[in-house]
Amino acid sequence: MSEKSRRLNLTLLVATDGCALLRAAGELDVHTEQRFLADAGELVDSGHLYLVLDLTALTFCDSRGLNCLLALDWLCRRLDGRLILASVGNRLLQLLDQTKVRERFLVVPTVGAALDRVPDEHRPVWPPVDVAPEADGSPAQGVRPPSARRDPDAVPGRRAR
């Protein structure tokens, strides 16, 4: 792996059979596009039709990176899923606006809001609490039980009864 391809870190935070939450940190550009598409595409190929990208730590995205996002969005939609962009920074929002593709994406302010857009049967528990990783070290699999679903009137930090 070249030094330049290490400028992007993709971390799988949580997944269910149909949804994966990835955090992208670093730069999405010509040097990192192949790895990004390979890693994200592998998740879609394995059945994660809903991809949530947490872009809080994405520091740079050029036209090649934008093409990666468009390709991933196309792939998810083709398989009746969706790419959801969460916590998008101002620079990327400007790029989406300047290129007139913002309306192509589902852009939401937080990871929680993004996961609320995922169908219930695919939605992972978020934030993951008291969940041990799988034996192989991968994030725990699981669907949020009905009793743990978000209540818009609930007090933050207090568990539903």
Secondary structure as GFF3:
##gff-version 3
##sequence-region A 1 161
A	DSSP	three_ten_helix	4	7	.	.	.	ID=ss1
A	DSSP	beta_strand	8	15	.	.	.	ID=ss2
A	DSSP	beta_strand	19	28	.	.	.	ID=ss3
A	DSSP	alpha_helix	33	45	.	.	.	ID=ss4
A	DSSP	beta_strand	50	54	.	.	.	ID=ss5
A	DSSP	beta_strand	58	61	.	.	.	ID=ss6
A	DSSP	alpha_helix	63	78	.	.	.	ID=ss7
A	DSSP	beta_strand	82	86	.	.	.	ID=ss8
A	DSSP	alpha_helix	90	98	.	.	.	ID=ss9
A	DSSP	three_ten_helix	102	104	.	.	.	ID=ss10
A	DSSP	beta_strand	106	108	.	.	.	ID=ss11
A	DSSP	alpha_helix	111	116	.	.	.	ID=ss12
A	DSSP	three_ten_helix	120	122	.	.	.	ID=ss13
A	DSSP	three_ten_helix	146	148	.	.	.	ID=ss14
###
